[in-house]
Amino acid sequence: MFSSLELTVGNLVGNIVFYVMAIVSSITALNQANVETDLITNNLSIIFVSILLAFALAFGLGSTDVIKRLLFS
């Protein structure tokens, strides 16, 4: 997977988890320092929901043939 980028699945998941944890801990540290983080949190929530919506839409559209075969068999 992603051979042109020289990324394996484990490497990709590890990078995603690392950056998500870094962002969450940074926001928590800023919040503890009494910095207003509502704007950052709202923007990250919108980005996260849009990514989940894109995955759900791709999964739904990608499985139409499978669902058709299940319904008409």
CHARMM internal coordinates of N, CA and C (Angstrom, degrees):
IC EDIT
DIST 1 N 1 CA 1.4537
DIST 1 CA 1 C 1.5171
ANGL 1 N 1 CA 1 C 108.57
DIST 1 C 2 N 1.3060
ANGL 1 CA 1 C 2 N 117.25
DIHE 1 N 1 CA 1 C 2 N 133.59
DIST 2 N 2 CA 1.4585
ANGL 1 C 2 N 2 CA 123.42
DIHE 1 CA 1 C 2 N 2 CA -179.83
DIST 2 CA 2 C 1.5229
ANGL 2 N 2 CA 2 C 111.34
DIHE 1 C 2 N 2 CA 2 C 55.10
DIST 2 C 3 N 1.3251
ANGL 2 CA 2 C 3 N 116.71
DIHE 2 N 2 CA 2 C 3 N 46.83
DIST 3 N 3 CA 1.4645
ANGL 2 C 3 N 3 CA 119.97
DIHE 2 CA 2 C 3 N 3 CA -177.19
DIST 3 CA 3 C 1.5194
ANGL 3 N 3 CA 3 C 111.80
DIHE 2 C 3 N 3 CA 3 C -66.40
DIST 3 C 4 N 1.3293
ANGL 3 CA 3 C 4 N 118.14
DIHE 3 N 3 CA 3 C 4 N -29.63
DIST 4 N 4 CA 1.4591
ANGL 3 C 4 N 4 CA 119.42
DIHE 3 CA 3 C 4 N 4 CA 178.72
DIST 4 CA 4 C 1.5262
ANGL 4 N 4 CA 4 C 111.69
DIHE 3 C 4 N 4 CA 4 C -69.64
DIST 4 C 5 N 1.3236
ANGL 4 CA 4 C 5 N 117.75
DIHE 4 N 4 CA 4 C 5 N -25.86
DIST 5 N 5 CA 1.4595
ANGL 4 C 5 N 5 CA 121.56
DIHE 4 CA 4 C 5 N 5 CA 177.78
DIST 5 CA 5 C 1.5180
ANGL 5 N 5 CA 5 C 112.06
DIHE 4 C 5 N 5 CA 5 C -93.90
DIST 5 C 6 N 1.3320
ANGL 5 CA 5 C 6 N 116.94
DIHE 5 N 5 CA 5 C 6 N -1.56
DIST 6 N 6 CA 1.4609
ANGL 5 C 6 N 6 CA 123.93
DIHE 5 CA 5 C 6 N 6 CA -177.23
DIST 6 CA 6 C 1.5298
ANGL 6 N 6 CA 6 C 111.65
DIHE 5 C 6 N 6 CA 6 C 56.72
DIST 6 C 7 N 1.3321
ANGL 6 CA 6 C 7 N 116.24
DIHE 6 N 6 CA 6 C 7 N 44.10
DIST 7 N 7 CA 1.4607
ANGL 6 C 7 N 7 CA 122.40
DIHE 6 CA 6 C 7 N 7 CA 177.58
DIST 7 CA 7 C 1.5169
ANGL 7 N 7 CA 7 C 109.36
DIHE 6 C 7 N 7 CA 7 C -116.15
DIST 7 C 8 N 1.3144
ANGL 7 CA 7 C 8 N 116.11
DIHE 7 N 7 CA 7 C 8 N 134.88
DIST 8 N 8 CA 1.4518
ANGL 7 C 8 N 8 CA 120.31
DIHE 7 CA 7 C 8 N 8 CA 171.22
DIST 8 CA 8 C 1.5248
ANGL 8 N 8 CA 8 C 107.63
DIHE 7 C 8 N 8 CA 8 C -98.48
DIST 8 C 9 N 1.3153
ANGL 8 CA 8 C 9 N 116.64
DIHE 8 N 8 CA 8 C 9 N 169.01
DIST 9 N 9 CA 1.4569
ANGL 8 C 9 N 9 CA 120.33
DIHE 8 CA 8 C 9 N 9 CA -178.67
DIST 9 CA 9 C 1.5228
ANGL 9 N 9 CA 9 C 110.72
DIHE 8 C 9 N 9 CA 9 C -63.87
DIST 9 C 10 N 1.3215
ANGL 9 CA 9 C 10 N 117.19
DIHE 9 N 9 CA 9 C 10 N -42.44
DIST 10 N 10 CA 1.4592
ANGL 9 C 10 N 10 CA 120.48
DIHE 9 CA 9 C 10 N 10 CA 179.17
DIST 10 CA 10 C 1.5147
ANGL 10 N 10 CA 10 C 112.03
DIHE 9 C 10 N 10 CA 10 C -63.89
DIST 10 C 11 N 1.3294
ANGL 10 CA 10 C 11 N 115.91
DIHE 10 N 10 CA 10 C 11 N -39.93
DIST 11 N 11 CA 1.4552
ANGL 10 C 11 N 11 CA 120.37
DIHE 10 CA 10 C 11 N 11 CA 177.34
DIST 11 CA 11 C 1.5239
ANGL 11 N 11 CA 11 C 111.05
DIHE 10 C 11 N 11 CA 11 C -64.22
DIST 11 C 12 N 1.3248
ANGL 11 CA 11 C 12 N 116.22
DIHE 11 N 11 CA 11 C 12 N -41.88
DIST 12 N 12 CA 1.4573
ANGL 11 C 12 N 12 CA 121.16
DIHE 11 CA 11 C 12 N 12 CA -179.79
DIST 12 CA 12 C 1.5230
ANGL 12 N 12 CA 12 C 111.14
DIHE 11 C 12 N 12 CA 12 C -64.27
DIST 12 C 13 N 1.3216
ANGL 12 CA 12 C 13 N 117.03
DIHE 12 N 12 CA 12 C 13 N -46.86
DIST 13 N 13 CA 1.4651
ANGL 12 C 13 N 13 CA 120.76
DIHE 12 CA 12 C 13 N 13 CA 179.19
DIST 13 CA 13 C 1.5230
ANGL 13 N 13 CA 13 C 110.53
DIHE 12 C 13 N 13 CA 13 C -64.29
DIST 13 C 14 N 1.3168
ANGL 13 CA 13 C 14 N 116.92
DIHE 13 N 13 CA 13 C 14 N -39.94
DIST 14 N 14 CA 1.4576
ANGL 13 C 14 N 14 CA 120.59
DIHE 13 CA 13 C 14 N 14 CA 177.76
DIST 14 CA 14 C 1.5174
ANGL 14 N 14 CA 14 C 112.47
DIHE 13 C 14 N 14 CA 14 C -61.64
DIST 14 C 15 N 1.3290
ANGL 14 CA 14 C 15 N 116.57
DIHE 14 N 14 CA 14 C 15 N -41.80
DIST 15 N 15 CA 1.4644
ANGL 14 C 15 N 15 CA 120.27
DIHE 14 CA 14 C 15 N 15 CA 177.68
DIST 15 CA 15 C 1.5189
ANGL 15 N 15 CA 15 C 111.78
DIHE 14 C 15 N 15 CA 15 C -65.48
DIST 15 C 16 N 1.3243
ANGL 15 CA 15 C 16 N 117.00
DIHE 15 N 15 CA 15 C 16 N -41.57
DIST 16 N 16 CA 1.4661
ANGL 15 C 16 N 16 CA 120.39
DIHE 15 CA 15 C 16 N 16 CA 179.90
DIST 16 CA 16 C 1.5186
ANGL 16 N 16 CA 16 C 110.33
DIHE 15 C 16 N 16 CA 16 C -63.52
DIST 16 C 17 N 1.3246
ANGL 16 CA 16 C 17 N 116.94
DIHE 16 N 16 CA 16 C 17 N -46.09
DIST 17 N 17 CA 1.4681
ANGL 16 C 17 N 17 CA 120.63
DIHE 16 CA 16 C 17 N 17 CA 179.84
DIST 17 CA 17 C 1.5241
ANGL 17 N 17 CA 17 C 110.80
DIHE 16 C 17 N 17 CA 17 C -63.20
DIST 17 C 18 N 1.3290
ANGL 17 CA 17 C 18 N 117.16
DIHE 17 N 17 CA 17 C 18 N -41.00
DIST 18 N 18 CA 1.4643
ANGL 17 C 18 N 18 CA 120.67
DIHE 17 CA 17 C 18 N 18 CA 179.67
DIST 18 CA 18 C 1.5244
ANGL 18 N 18 CA 18 C 111.32
DIHE 17 C 18 N 18 CA 18 C -60.54
DIST 18 C 19 N 1.3302
ANGL 18 CA 18 C 19 N 116.91
DIHE 18 N 18 CA 18 C 19 N -48.09
DIST 19 N 19 CA 1.4603
ANGL 18 C 19 N 19 CA 119.59
DIHE 18 CA 18 C 19 N 19 CA -176.75
DIST 19 CA 19 C 1.5226
ANGL 19 N 19 CA 19 C 112.16
DIHE 18 C 19 N 19 CA 19 C -71.19
DIST 19 C 20 N 1.3210
ANGL 19 CA 19 C 20 N 117.67
DIHE 19 N 19 CA 19 C 20 N -34.73
DIST 20 N 20 CA 1.4698
ANGL 19 C 20 N 20 CA 119.63
DIHE 19 CA 19 C 20 N 20 CA 176.54
DIST 20 CA 20 C 1.5202
ANGL 20 N 20 CA 20 C 110.23
DIHE 19 C 20 N 20 CA 20 C -64.76
DIST 20 C 21 N 1.3325
ANGL 20 CA 20 C 21 N 116.55
DIHE 20 N 20 CA 20 C 21 N -43.14
DIST 21 N 21 CA 1.4676
ANGL 20 C 21 N 21 CA 119.14
DIHE 20 CA 20 C 21 N 21 CA 178.57
DIST 21 CA 21 C 1.5266
ANGL 21 N 21 CA 21 C 111.55
DIHE 20 C 21 N 21 CA 21 C -66.51
DIST 21 C 22 N 1.3152
ANGL 21 CA 21 C 22 N 117.88
DIHE 21 N 21 CA 21 C 22 N -36.05
DIST 22 N 22 CA 1.4653
ANGL 21 C 22 N 22 CA 120.97
DIHE 21 CA 21 C 22 N 22 CA 177.81
DIST 22 CA 22 C 1.5237
ANGL 22 N 22 CA 22 C 110.97
DIHE 21 C 22 N 22 CA 22 C -65.37
DIST 22 C 23 N 1.3281
ANGL 22 CA 22 C 23 N 117.11
DIHE 22 N 22 CA 22 C 23 N -40.95
DIST 23 N 23 CA 1.4657
ANGL 22 C 23 N 23 CA 120.75
DIHE 22 CA 22 C 23 N 23 CA 179.59
DIST 23 CA 23 C 1.5209
ANGL 23 N 23 CA 23 C 110.57
DIHE 22 C 23 N 23 CA 23 C -67.67
DIST 23 C 24 N 1.3288
ANGL 23 CA 23 C 24 N 116.92
DIHE 23 N 23 CA 23 C 24 N -44.99
DIST 24 N 24 CA 1.4686
ANGL 23 C 24 N 24 CA 120.21
DIHE 23 CA 23 C 24 N 24 CA -179.10
DIST 24 CA 24 C 1.5187
ANGL 24 N 24 CA 24 C 110.94
DIHE 23 C 24 N 24 CA 24 C -63.94
DIST 24 C 25 N 1.3290
ANGL 24 CA 24 C 25 N 117.37
DIHE 24 N 24 CA 24 C 25 N -43.07
DIST 25 N 25 CA 1.4668
ANGL 24 C 25 N 25 CA 119.11
DIHE 24 CA 24 C 25 N 25 CA 179.85
DIST 25 CA 25 C 1.5239
ANGL 25 N 25 CA 25 C 111.56
DIHE 24 C 25 N 25 CA 25 C -68.78
DIST 25 C 26 N 1.3255
ANGL 25 CA 25 C 26 N 117.89
DIHE 25 N 25 CA 25 C 26 N -33.52
DIST 26 N 26 CA 1.4653
ANGL 25 C 26 N 26 CA 120.33
DIHE 25 CA 25 C 26 N 26 CA 176.58
DIST 26 CA 26 C 1.5188
ANGL 26 N 26 CA 26 C 111.35
DIHE 25 C 26 N 26 CA 26 C -66.29
DIST 26 C 27 N 1.3144
ANGL 26 CA 26 C 27 N 116.93
DIHE 26 N 26 CA 26 C 27 N -42.88
DIST 27 N 27 CA 1.4642
ANGL 26 C 27 N 27 CA 120.28
DIHE 26 CA 26 C 27 N 27 CA 178.78
DIST 27 CA 27 C 1.5205
ANGL 27 N 27 CA 27 C 110.29
DIHE 26 C 27 N 27 CA 27 C -65.72
DIST 27 C 28 N 1.3254
ANGL 27 CA 27 C 28 N 117.01
DIHE 27 N 27 CA 27 C 28 N -39.83
DIST 28 N 28 CA 1.4637
ANGL 27 C 28 N 28 CA 120.29
DIHE 27 CA 27 C 28 N 28 CA 177.77
DIST 28 CA 28 C 1.5220
ANGL 28 N 28 CA 28 C 111.02
DIHE 27 C 28 N 28 CA 28 C -63.77
DIST 28 C 29 N 1.3320
ANGL 28 CA 28 C 29 N 117.22
DIHE 28 N 28 CA 28 C 29 N -41.74
DIST 29 N 29 CA 1.4663
ANGL 28 C 29 N 29 CA 120.45
DIHE 28 CA 28 C 29 N 29 CA 178.79
DIST 29 CA 29 C 1.5229
ANGL 29 N 29 CA 29 C 111.11
DIHE 28 C 29 N 29 CA 29 C -65.07
DIST 29 C 30 N 1.3190
ANGL 29 CA 29 C 30 N 117.23
DIHE 29 N 29 CA 29 C 30 N -41.13
DIST 30 N 30 CA 1.4660
ANGL 29 C 30 N 30 CA 120.08
DIHE 29 CA 29 C 30 N 30 CA 177.40
DIST 30 CA 30 C 1.5204
ANGL 30 N 30 CA 30 C 111.22
DIHE 29 C 30 N 30 CA 30 C -64.72
DIST 30 C 31 N 1.3162
ANGL 30 CA 30 C 31 N 116.02
DIHE 30 N 30 CA 30 C 31 N -38.85
DIST 31 N 31 CA 1.4633
ANGL 30 C 31 N 31 CA 120.15
DIHE 30 CA 30 C 31 N 31 CA 179.00
DIST 31 CA 31 C 1.5276
ANGL 31 N 31 CA 31 C 110.72
DIHE 30 C 31 N 31 CA 31 C -65.69
DIST 31 C 32 N 1.3249
ANGL 31 CA 31 C 32 N 117.78
DIHE 31 N 31 CA 31 C 32 N -38.65
DIST 32 N 32 CA 1.4627
ANGL 31 C 32 N 32 CA 121.63
DIHE 31 CA 31 C 32 N 32 CA 177.99
DIST 32 CA 32 C 1.5247
ANGL 32 N 32 CA 32 C 111.60
DIHE 31 C 32 N 32 CA 32 C -67.97
DIST 32 C 33 N 1.3243
ANGL 32 CA 32 C 33 N 117.26
DIHE 32 N 32 CA 32 C 33 N -26.48
DIST 33 N 33 CA 1.4633
ANGL 32 C 33 N 33 CA 121.65
DIHE 32 CA 32 C 33 N 33 CA 178.72
DIST 33 CA 33 C 1.5236
ANGL 33 N 33 CA 33 C 111.71
DIHE 32 C 33 N 33 CA 33 C -87.65
DIST 33 C 34 N 1.3228
ANGL 33 CA 33 C 34 N 116.91
DIHE 33 N 33 CA 33 C 34 N 14.36
DIST 34 N 34 CA 1.4708
ANGL 33 C 34 N 34 CA 124.36
DIHE 33 CA 33 C 34 N 34 CA 178.91
DIST 34 CA 34 C 1.5223
ANGL 34 N 34 CA 34 C 113.13
DIHE 33 C 34 N 34 CA 34 C 61.29
DIST 34 C 35 N 1.3220
ANGL 34 CA 34 C 35 N 116.86
DIHE 34 N 34 CA 34 C 35 N 33.92
DIST 35 N 35 CA 1.4575
ANGL 34 C 35 N 35 CA 121.96
DIHE 34 CA 34 C 35 N 35 CA 172.92
DIST 35 CA 35 C 1.5225
ANGL 35 N 35 CA 35 C 106.85
DIHE 34 C 35 N 35 CA 35 C -93.69
DIST 35 C 36 N 1.3127
ANGL 35 CA 35 C 36 N 116.28
DIHE 35 N 35 CA 35 C 36 N 135.86
DIST 36 N 36 CA 1.4635
ANGL 35 C 36 N 36 CA 120.95
DIHE 35 CA 35 C 36 N 36 CA -179.06
DIST 36 CA 36 C 1.5327
ANGL 36 N 36 CA 36 C 109.35
DIHE 35 C 36 N 36 CA 36 C -69.68
DIST 36 C 37 N 1.3171
ANGL 36 CA 36 C 37 N 117.01
DIHE 36 N 36 CA 36 C 37 N 115.63
DIST 37 N 37 CA 1.4653
ANGL 36 C 37 N 37 CA 121.69
DIHE 36 CA 36 C 37 N 37 CA -176.59
DIST 37 CA 37 C 1.5216
ANGL 37 N 37 CA 37 C 112.63
DIHE 36 C 37 N 37 CA 37 C -114.58
DIST 37 C 38 N 1.3127
ANGL 37 CA 37 C 38 N 117.89
DIHE 37 N 37 CA 37 C 38 N 14.37
DIST 38 N 38 CA 1.4674
ANGL 37 C 38 N 38 CA 119.98
DIHE 37 CA 37 C 38 N 38 CA -178.11
DIST 38 CA 38 C 1.5225
ANGL 38 N 38 CA 38 C 111.90
DIHE 37 C 38 N 38 CA 38 C -63.76
DIST 38 C 39 N 1.3204
ANGL 38 CA 38 C 39 N 117.63
DIHE 38 N 38 CA 38 C 39 N -41.60
DIST 39 N 39 CA 1.4593
ANGL 38 C 39 N 39 CA 120.72
DIHE 38 CA 38 C 39 N 39 CA -178.98
DIST 39 CA 39 C 1.5285
ANGL 39 N 39 CA 39 C 110.99
DIHE 38 C 39 N 39 CA 39 C -64.38
DIST 39 C 40 N 1.3178
ANGL 39 CA 39 C 40 N 116.86
DIHE 39 N 39 CA 39 C 40 N -44.29
DIST 40 N 40 CA 1.4669
ANGL 39 C 40 N 40 CA 121.14
DIHE 39 CA 39 C 40 N 40 CA 179.39
DIST 40 CA 40 C 1.5249
ANGL 40 N 40 CA 40 C 110.21
DIHE 39 C 40 N 40 CA 40 C -64.39
DIST 40 C 41 N 1.3246
ANGL 40 CA 40 C 41 N 116.38
DIHE 40 N 40 CA 40 C 41 N -44.22
DIST 41 N 41 CA 1.4620
ANGL 40 C 41 N 41 CA 120.65
DIHE 40 CA 40 C 41 N 41 CA -178.69
DIST 41 CA 41 C 1.5258
ANGL 41 N 41 CA 41 C 111.19
DIHE 40 C 41 N 41 CA 41 C -64.80
DIST 41 C 42 N 1.3218
ANGL 41 CA 41 C 42 N 116.94
DIHE 41 N 41 CA 41 C 42 N -42.12
DIST 42 N 42 CA 1.4648
ANGL 41 C 42 N 42 CA 119.90
DIHE 41 CA 41 C 42 N 42 CA 178.93
DIST 42 CA 42 C 1.5239
ANGL 42 N 42 CA 42 C 111.43
DIHE 41 C 42 N 42 CA 42 C -65.11
DIST 42 C 43 N 1.3261
ANGL 42 CA 42 C 43 N 117.08
DIHE 42 N 42 CA 42 C 43 N -41.97
DIST 43 N 43 CA 1.4649
ANGL 42 C 43 N 43 CA 119.62
DIHE 42 CA 42 C 43 N 43 CA 179.07
DIST 43 CA 43 C 1.5236
ANGL 43 N 43 CA 43 C 111.61
DIHE 42 C 43 N 43 CA 43 C -65.16
DIST 43 C 44 N 1.3226
ANGL 43 CA 43 C 44 N 117.08
DIHE 43 N 43 CA 43 C 44 N -41.92
DIST 44 N 44 CA 1.4644
ANGL 43 C 44 N 44 CA 119.50
DIHE 43 CA 43 C 44 N 44 CA 178.35
DIST 44 CA 44 C 1.5248
ANGL 44 N 44 CA 44 C 111.56
DIHE 43 C 44 N 44 CA 44 C -66.46
DIST 44 C 45 N 1.3240
ANGL 44 CA 44 C 45 N 117.17
DIHE 44 N 44 CA 44 C 45 N -33.92
DIST 45 N 45 CA 1.4679
ANGL 44 C 45 N 45 CA 120.10
DIHE 44 CA 44 C 45 N 45 CA 176.51
DIST 45 CA 45 C 1.5195
ANGL 45 N 45 CA 45 C 110.77
DIHE 44 C 45 N 45 CA 45 C -65.19
DIST 45 C 46 N 1.3248
ANGL 45 CA 45 C 46 N 116.75
DIHE 45 N 45 CA 45 C 46 N -41.85
DIST 46 N 46 CA 1.4677
ANGL 45 C 46 N 46 CA 120.57
DIHE 45 CA 45 C 46 N 46 CA 178.50
DIST 46 CA 46 C 1.5228
ANGL 46 N 46 CA 46 C 110.52
DIHE 45 C 46 N 46 CA 46 C -64.02
DIST 46 C 47 N 1.3255
ANGL 46 CA 46 C 47 N 117.19
DIHE 46 N 46 CA 46 C 47 N -42.59
DIST 47 N 47 CA 1.4638
ANGL 46 C 47 N 47 CA 120.99
DIHE 46 CA 46 C 47 N 47 CA 179.05
DIST 47 CA 47 C 1.5253
ANGL 47 N 47 CA 47 C 110.41
DIHE 46 C 47 N 47 CA 47 C -63.69
DIST 47 C 48 N 1.3348
ANGL 47 CA 47 C 48 N 117.15
DIHE 47 N 47 CA 47 C 48 N -44.45
DIST 48 N 48 CA 1.4623
ANGL 47 C 48 N 48 CA 121.49
DIHE 47 CA 47 C 48 N 48 CA -179.61
DIST 48 CA 48 C 1.5255
ANGL 48 N 48 CA 48 C 111.36
DIHE 47 C 48 N 48 CA 48 C -62.57
DIST 48 C 49 N 1.3232
ANGL 48 CA 48 C 49 N 117.05
DIHE 48 N 48 CA 48 C 49 N -44.90
DIST 49 N 49 CA 1.4692
ANGL 48 C 49 N 49 CA 120.66
DIHE 48 CA 48 C 49 N 49 CA -179.59
DIST 49 CA 49 C 1.5240
ANGL 49 N 49 CA 49 C 110.43
DIHE 48 C 49 N 49 CA 49 C -66.15
DIST 49 C 50 N 1.3271
ANGL 49 CA 49 C 50 N 118.05
DIHE 49 N 49 CA 49 C 50 N -38.18
DIST 50 N 50 CA 1.4601
ANGL 49 C 50 N 50 CA 119.37
DIHE 49 CA 49 C 50 N 50 CA 179.21
DIST 50 CA 50 C 1.5267
ANGL 50 N 50 CA 50 C 111.63
DIHE 49 C 50 N 50 CA 50 C -67.70
DIST 50 C 51 N 1.3301
ANGL 50 CA 50 C 51 N 117.79
DIHE 50 N 50 CA 50 C 51 N -35.12
DIST 51 N 51 CA 1.4669
ANGL 50 C 51 N 51 CA 120.40
DIHE 50 CA 50 C 51 N 51 CA 176.03
DIST 51 CA 51 C 1.5263
ANGL 51 N 51 CA 51 C 110.31
DIHE 50 C 51 N 51 CA 51 C -66.65
DIST 51 C 52 N 1.3343
ANGL 51 CA 51 C 52 N 117.11
DIHE 51 N 51 CA 51 C 52 N -43.28
DIST 52 N 52 CA 1.4654
ANGL 51 C 52 N 52 CA 120.07
DIHE 51 CA 51 C 52 N 52 CA 177.43
DIST 52 CA 52 C 1.5231
ANGL 52 N 52 CA 52 C 111.67
DIHE 51 C 52 N 52 CA 52 C -63.23
DIST 52 C 53 N 1.3324
ANGL 52 CA 52 C 53 N 117.00
DIHE 52 N 52 CA 52 C 53 N -39.11
DIST 53 N 53 CA 1.4582
ANGL 52 C 53 N 53 CA 120.86
DIHE 52 CA 52 C 53 N 53 CA 177.79
DIST 53 CA 53 C 1.5260
ANGL 53 N 53 CA 53 C 110.93
DIHE 52 C 53 N 53 CA 53 C -64.88
DIST 53 C 54 N 1.3205
ANGL 53 CA 53 C 54 N 117.05
DIHE 53 N 53 CA 53 C 54 N -39.43
DIST 54 N 54 CA 1.4642
ANGL 53 C 54 N 54 CA 120.41
DIHE 53 CA 53 C 54 N 54 CA 177.93
DIST 54 CA 54 C 1.5279
ANGL 54 N 54 CA 54 C 110.98
DIHE 53 C 54 N 54 CA 54 C -64.29
DIST 54 C 55 N 1.3413
ANGL 54 CA 54 C 55 N 117.31
DIHE 54 N 54 CA 54 C 55 N -42.21
DIST 55 N 55 CA 1.4654
ANGL 54 C 55 N 55 CA 120.19
DIHE 54 CA 54 C 55 N 55 CA 177.11
DIST 55 CA 55 C 1.5255
ANGL 55 N 55 CA 55 C 111.40
DIHE 54 C 55 N 55 CA 55 C -64.36
DIST 55 C 56 N 1.3215
ANGL 55 CA 55 C 56 N 116.88
DIHE 55 N 55 CA 55 C 56 N -41.73
DIST 56 N 56 CA 1.4648
ANGL 55 C 56 N 56 CA 120.11
DIHE 55 CA 55 C 56 N 56 CA 179.66
DIST 56 CA 56 C 1.5213
ANGL 56 N 56 CA 56 C 110.93
DIHE 55 C 56 N 56 CA 56 C -64.79
DIST 56 C 57 N 1.3170
ANGL 56 CA 56 C 57 N 116.53
DIHE 56 N 56 CA 56 C 57 N -41.22
DIST 57 N 57 CA 1.4587
ANGL 56 C 57 N 57 CA 120.20
DIHE 56 CA 56 C 57 N 57 CA 178.98
DIST 57 CA 57 C 1.5255
ANGL 57 N 57 CA 57 C 111.01
DIHE 56 C 57 N 57 CA 57 C -66.53
DIST 57 C 58 N 1.3174
ANGL 57 CA 57 C 58 N 117.07
DIHE 57 N 57 CA 57 C 58 N -42.48
DIST 58 N 58 CA 1.4661
ANGL 57 C 58 N 58 CA 120.50
DIHE 57 CA 57 C 58 N 58 CA 178.48
DIST 58 CA 58 C 1.5216
ANGL 58 N 58 CA 58 C 111.13
DIHE 57 C 58 N 58 CA 58 C -64.62
DIST 58 C 59 N 1.3278
ANGL 58 CA 58 C 59 N 116.89
DIHE 58 N 58 CA 58 C 59 N -40.70
DIST 59 N 59 CA 1.4617
ANGL 58 C 59 N 59 CA 120.51
DIHE 58 CA 58 C 59 N 59 CA 178.53
DIST 59 CA 59 C 1.5242
ANGL 59 N 59 CA 59 C 110.49
DIHE 58 C 59 N 59 CA 59 C -65.74
DIST 59 C 60 N 1.3227
ANGL 59 CA 59 C 60 N 116.96
DIHE 59 N 59 CA 59 C 60 N -43.19
DIST 60 N 60 CA 1.4601
ANGL 59 C 60 N 60 CA 120.73
DIHE 59 CA 59 C 60 N 60 CA -179.89
DIST 60 CA 60 C 1.5132
ANGL 60 N 60 CA 60 C 112.66
DIHE 59 C 60 N 60 CA 60 C -65.35
DIST 60 C 61 N 1.3219
ANGL 60 CA 60 C 61 N 116.75
DIHE 60 N 60 CA 60 C 61 N -44.59
DIST 61 N 61 CA 1.4575
ANGL 60 C 61 N 61 CA 119.67
DIHE 60 CA 60 C 61 N 61 CA 179.80
DIST 61 CA 61 C 1.5241
ANGL 61 N 61 CA 61 C 111.64
DIHE 60 C 61 N 61 CA 61 C -72.69
DIST 61 C 62 N 1.3083
ANGL 61 CA 61 C 62 N 117.24
DIHE 61 N 61 CA 61 C 62 N -31.30
DIST 62 N 62 CA 1.4603
ANGL 61 C 62 N 62 CA 120.47
DIHE 61 CA 61 C 62 N 62 CA 179.83
DIST 62 CA 62 C 1.5101
ANGL 62 N 62 CA 62 C 113.70
DIHE 61 C 62 N 62 CA 62 C -73.88
DIST 62 C 63 N 1.3143
ANGL 62 CA 62 C 63 N 117.43
DIHE 62 N 62 CA 62 C 63 N -22.38
DIST 63 N 63 CA 1.4657
ANGL 62 C 63 N 63 CA 120.05
DIHE 62 CA 62 C 63 N 63 CA -177.13
DIST 63 CA 63 C 1.5222
ANGL 63 N 63 CA 63 C 113.03
DIHE 62 C 63 N 63 CA 63 C -101.72
DIST 63 C 64 N 1.3227
ANGL 63 CA 63 C 64 N 118.27
DIHE 63 N 63 CA 63 C 64 N 15.70
DIST 64 N 64 CA 1.4668
ANGL 63 C 64 N 64 CA 119.28
DIHE 63 CA 63 C 64 N 64 CA -178.96
DIST 64 CA 64 C 1.5270
ANGL 64 N 64 CA 64 C 111.75
DIHE 63 C 64 N 64 CA 64 C -64.51
DIST 64 C 65 N 1.3349
ANGL 64 CA 64 C 65 N 117.70
DIHE 64 N 64 CA 64 C 65 N -39.39
DIST 65 N 65 CA 1.4668
ANGL 64 C 65 N 65 CA 119.76
DIHE 64 CA 64 C 65 N 65 CA 179.59
DIST 65 CA 65 C 1.5220
ANGL 65 N 65 CA 65 C 111.46
DIHE 64 C 65 N 65 CA 65 C -65.56
DIST 65 C 66 N 1.3057
ANGL 65 CA 65 C 66 N 117.10
DIHE 65 N 65 CA 65 C 66 N -38.94
DIST 66 N 66 CA 1.4682
ANGL 65 C 66 N 66 CA 121.07
DIHE 65 CA 65 C 66 N 66 CA 179.18
DIST 66 CA 66 C 1.5243
ANGL 66 N 66 CA 66 C 109.91
DIHE 65 C 66 N 66 CA 66 C -64.94
DIST 66 C 67 N 1.3072
ANGL 66 CA 66 C 67 N 117.15
DIHE 66 N 66 CA 66 C 67 N -43.60
DIST 67 N 67 CA 1.4679
ANGL 66 C 67 N 67 CA 121.26
DIHE 66 CA 66 C 67 N 67 CA 179.76
DIST 67 CA 67 C 1.5241
ANGL 67 N 67 CA 67 C 110.58
DIHE 66 C 67 N 67 CA 67 C -65.46
DIST 67 C 68 N 1.3358
ANGL 67 CA 67 C 68 N 117.58
DIHE 67 N 67 CA 67 C 68 N -40.78
DIST 68 N 68 CA 1.4631
ANGL 67 C 68 N 68 CA 120.34
DIHE 67 CA 67 C 68 N 68 CA 177.60
DIST 68 CA 68 C 1.5240
ANGL 68 N 68 CA 68 C 110.68
DIHE 67 C 68 N 68 CA 68 C -60.88
DIST 68 C 69 N 1.3397
ANGL 68 CA 68 C 69 N 117.04
DIHE 68 N 68 CA 68 C 69 N -43.22
DIST 69 N 69 CA 1.4630
ANGL 68 C 69 N 69 CA 120.10
DIHE 68 CA 68 C 69 N 69 CA 179.07
DIST 69 CA 69 C 1.5209
ANGL 69 N 69 CA 69 C 111.62
DIHE 68 C 69 N 69 CA 69 C -65.38
DIST 69 C 70 N 1.3317
ANGL 69 CA 69 C 70 N 117.39
DIHE 69 N 69 CA 69 C 70 N -36.45
DIST 70 N 70 CA 1.4627
ANGL 69 C 70 N 70 CA 120.13
DIHE 69 CA 69 C 70 N 70 CA 178.37
DIST 70 CA 70 C 1.5268
ANGL 70 N 70 CA 70 C 111.51
DIHE 69 C 70 N 70 CA 70 C -68.85
DIST 70 C 71 N 1.3237
ANGL 70 CA 70 C 71 N 116.70
DIHE 70 N 70 CA 70 C 71 N -39.69
DIST 71 N 71 CA 1.4591
ANGL 70 C 71 N 71 CA 119.85
DIHE 70 CA 70 C 71 N 71 CA -177.43
DIST 71 CA 71 C 1.5209
ANGL 71 N 71 CA 71 C 112.57
DIHE 70 C 71 N 71 CA 71 C -72.64
DIST 71 C 72 N 1.3212
ANGL 71 CA 71 C 72 N 117.18
DIHE 71 N 71 CA 71 C 72 N -36.78
DIST 72 N 72 CA 1.4538
ANGL 71 C 72 N 72 CA 119.98
DIHE 71 CA 71 C 72 N 72 CA -174.31
DIST 72 CA 72 C 1.5244
ANGL 72 N 72 CA 72 C 113.77
DIHE 71 C 72 N 72 CA 72 C -98.63
DIST 72 C 73 N 1.3128
ANGL 72 CA 72 C 73 N 118.68
DIHE 72 N 72 CA 72 C 73 N 10.25
DIST 73 N 73 CA 1.4666
ANGL 72 C 73 N 73 CA 119.16
DIHE 72 CA 72 C 73 N 73 CA 179.04
DIST 73 CA 73 C 1.5075
ANGL 73 N 73 CA 73 C 111.20
DIHE 72 C 73 N 73 CA 73 C -93.87
END
COOR INIT
IC SEED 1 N 1 CA 1 C
IC BUILD
